[in-house]
Amino acid sequence: MKTTFISTQSIGEATRSNIMRSQTRLSEAQTELGTGKLYDTGIALGGEYSNLVDLRQQFESLLVFEKSNAVLQTRLEVSEAALQSLVDGAQDFISELIAARQAPSGGELIQESAKGRLQGLVDQMNVSYNGEFLFSGINVSQPPFADYWSDPPPASRAAVAASFLAEFGVAQGDPGAQSITPVAMDSFLDGTFADLFEDPGWESNWSSASSGLATVRIGRSETITPSVSANENAIRKLAQVYAAAADLGTANLSKATFEAVIDNIVTVAGGAVQELSGLQSSLGLSQARLATATDRGEIQRSLLQDRIGRLEGVDPFEASTRITSLLTQIEASYAVTARIQRLTILNYL
């Protein structure tokens, strides 16, 4: 028969070990109550832990899309505002052209107005957001247009001047422009001048933008085009209209030739407005798809959050009850330890 050695020391050590384990469990329970999550999800979930990891990855992916989509939403809004500004400006300019056609000094009035509107077109096309030029296509680091009125003249302005001089033998501001006939001006506007806004002249003299547009992912399997290029036909037509009115010496033309210029650019401007509306519709479609993708992502995140919470969440009532039980156990263990420490054989002699 074998006996086990018993002493107050061994009993005390066992009690202290039990207290330490209870304190560890108490700390874990208090952490769970504070965070609302399992203290160690790997141990608690076992084989289900891999599901939790997968759900978290999906949730984080949706968060990335949410942040990037918010940037895209602002980018689309800025692009749409720029296009709307161009539409409003073009419509106002058409009204000015029609009114100036019969005005005594219509050439001077139109010329001054067009200068400001051409500068406005350049500024709108050079708008940037988040460090990227919105209308540059994939060349987001470079503004599409140079300042038309800068000194020395950019390639665009130099090309206009050179084409006018080659066609008529005089500069735009030369009094000799008075002799240009309506027929000659119509031929110039529809031919040599219009060619300046077609490729390759447009790309070499006017625009640094790329016609190719970047596509951006807004969901796991959906992409949109968040802007338009400054190389769109509508933008070319507006540049053509404003350059004709501002830089073909309308103030020096005869009345009949001036009227021919007005008739030509009113037609071109009307076409530009229609095509701008098409570009706005394209951006509007992208905005609608982005809004739908954002709403869908919010719903998916909510569902994932619920599933994650069910896996790693802790019942606060159960955690609170466990804490109370552990505190009671620890207090009882302290009481037993204190009584054991007071035991001595002298009390029994």
N, C-alpha and C positions, 0 to 999 in steps of 0.2 A: 504494500500500500504506500502510495506516494502522497505527501502533503505539500501544499503550496505555501510558500513563505508569505506571511502577511505582516505588514507593519503600518503604522500611521504615515510613514514616509511614502510607501508605495501607493497607499490609498490617496494621499494628497497629490502625488504626481498624476495619477489617473484623473483626478478631479480637475486639476489645472489644465490638462490636455483637453478635456471635454469643454472647459471654459473657452480655451483658445479656438477650438473648432466652432463653437457656438458664436463667438465674436466675429469670426470670419464670415459665417453664414449671415449674421446680423448685418454686417457691413454690406454684403452683397444684396440683401433684401432691401436695405435702406437706399442703395443705389438704384435698384429696380423701381422702387416707389417714386424716387425723385425723377428718373428719366422716363419711366413708363415703358422701358424695354428690358428684355432679358439681360442679365449680367454677362453671361457667356453664351451667345447664341449657338456657337459651334457645338458645345457640350449639350445644351438644352434641346436643340433640334435634331442632332444626329444626322441621319440621312436626308432630312428635309432642308439642311443648310444650303445645299447646292441650289435648290429652288429659290431660296431667299437671295442668294448671290445673283441669280439670273434676273429676278424681279428688280433688284436694285440697279442692275446694269440698264435694264429697259427704262426704269424711272429716270436715271441720270441722262440717258440719251434723249428722252423727251424734254428734259430741262434745257439741254443744249439747244434743241430746236426752238424751244420757247424764247430763249435769249436772242438767238440769231434771227428769228422771225420778227421779234420786236424791232430790231435794227432795220430789217427789210421793210417793215410797215412804215417806218419814218422815211426811209429812202424813197418808197413809192409815193408817199405824200408830198415830199419835196419835188419829185419829178413831175407829179400831177399838177402841183402849183405852178411850176415853171411853164408847162405846156398851156395851162389855162391863161397865164399871163400873156403868152404869145398869141393865143386866140383873141383875147380881149384887145390887145394892141393892134392886131391885124384888122379886126373889125372896125375899130375906131379910125384906123388909117384909111380904110376904104371910104369911110364917110368923109374924111378930110379931102381925099382925092377927088371925090365927086363934087364937093363944094368948091374946091380950088380950081376946077376945070374952067369955070367961067369968071373966076376972080381976076381983077386987073394985075395983081402981083402974085398970082397963084404959084408961079415957079419958085419964087423965093420962099413963100410960106411952106410949100411942100418940101423943099430942099432942107430947110432947118428942122422941120419935124422929123423927116426921114433920118437925118443924122443921129438924132437922139434915139430913134427906134432901132436903128442898126446897132448902136452901142448897147441898147437894151437886149437885143438878140444875142450879141456876143456874151454879155454878162449872164444871161439865163442859160446859155449853152455851157458856160464855164462854171456853173454852180457845182459845188462839191459837198459831200457829206461823209463824215467819218474818215476823212483823209483821201476820199476817192472822188474823181470827177464823174458825175452821173451819166453824162451824155457822150462819153468817150469810148463806148463799147468796151472791149477788153483792155484798151489802153488807159486804164483807170488812173494812172499816175501822171498823165499829161492832159492839159486843157485842150479842148477841140479847136478853139479859135484864137488867133492872135488879135490884138487890139487894132481894129481897122484904121483908127485915126492916130495911131502912134507915129512918132518921128524917129528914125526914118520910116517910110511907109512899108507895111508888111507886103508879102507876096500877093495877097488878095487885092489890095488897093493898087499896087503897081500893075497888076494884070489888067484891071479895069481901065486904068489910064492908057496903057499901051494899046489895048484893043480899040479904044475910042480914037486915039491918034492915028492908028493904022487905017481905020475905016474912013475917017473924015479929013485927015490931014491937019487938024487943029486940036488943041487941048480942050478939055471940058470948059475951062473958064475963059477961053478965048472969045472975044466978040465975034469972030468969024463963024462961030457955031450958029449964028443967026441965019446963015444961009442953008443950013441942013434942011432938006425937005422931009415932009411926013413919010413919004414912001421910003426914002433912004433910012430914016430912023426906024421904021417898022422892020425893014430888012436887017438892020443891025441888031435890034432887040431880039428878033426871032432866030437870028443866025449866030454871028460871032459872039455877041454878048451872052446869049443863052448857053452857048457852049462852055463858057467860063464856069458854069455851075453843074456841068456834067463831068464824068470821069474822062480823061485823067486830069483835066484842069482843076476840078474841085479838090481832089486829093493832093495835088502838088501845090496849089496856091491858097486854098481856103482851110481845109480841115485836116487836123491831126488825129481825128477819131478813127476808130476801127468800125467797119460795118458789121463785123461779127459781135454778137451779144453774149455775155456770160449767162449761163443758167445756174440757178441757185436751188439747192435742195431744201424744201420746207417740211419734209416728212420722210419717212423711210422709203417711200416709193413715189414721191411727187416732187416736181421741180417747177419753177416759174422763171420768167425773164423780168427782172425788177426795174428795167429802164428801157429807153430807146436810144438810138445812136443819132448824133448830130449829122450823120450822113443821110438821114431819111429825106425823101423827096420833098416833104412838106417844109423842112428846114432849109433846104436848098432854094426853094421857091421864095421863102420869106427873105433870105439873103439877097436873092435876085431883085425882088421888089424894092427893098430898102436901098440897095446899092444903086439901082437905076434912078430912084427919086433923089437920092442924096448926092450922087457923085457923077452924074452925067450932064451937069451944067444946065439944069432946067431953067434957071433964071436967065440964061442967055439965048434960049431957043425962041423961035418965032411962035406965035400963038397956035398956029395950026400944028406945028411939030410938037409943041408942048402937049396939046390935046391928044395927039397920037401916042405920046409917052404915057399919059394918064390912062387912056383906054387899054393900052397893053398891060400895064402893071395892075390895073383893077382886075382884069381877067386872071392874071397869074396869082394875085393875092386871094381872090375868091377860091381858086383851086387849092391854095395852101391851107386856107381855113378848113375846107372840107377834109383834107388829108390829115390835118392836126386833130380833127374830131375822131378820125379813125385811130390815131395813135393814143388818144385819150381812152378810147374804148378798150384798146389792148391793155393799157395799164390798169383800167378799171377791172378787167377780167382777172388780171394777176392779183389785184387787191382782194377781190371776192374769193379767189382760191386760197389766198393766204389767210383770210379771216376764217374760212371753213376749216383749213388745216389747223389753225390755232385753237379753235373751239374743240375740234376732235382730239387734239393733243391734251387739252385740259381735262376732258372726260376720261381719256386713257390714263392720265396721271392720277386722277382721283381713284379710279378702279385699282390701279397698282398700289397706291398708297394704302388702300383698305386691305388688300391682300398681304402687303408687307406688315401692316399693323397686326393682323391676325396671327402671323407667324412669330414675330419678335415682340409683340406687345405683352404687357403684364397686367393682370387684373389688380387694380389698386386695392380693392377690398381684401383680396387674398393675400397680397403683399403686406398689407397693414396687419392682418391677423397673424401672419407668420412672424412679423417683427415683435408683436406683443407676446407671442408664445416663446420666442427666443429670449426676450428680455426676462420673462418669468423663469425660464430654465437657467439663465445666467445668474439671476439673483439667488435662486435655490442652490446652485452650485457654490456660490460665494458663501452662503450660510453654512453649507455642509463643510466646506474647507475650513471655515473659522472654527467650527465645533471640533473638527479633527485635530486642528492645531492646539486646541486646549486640552486634548487627551494626554494624560501622563500616568504612569504606573503609581506615582506617589499618592494619587487620589484613592488608590485601592489598598494601600499598605496600612 
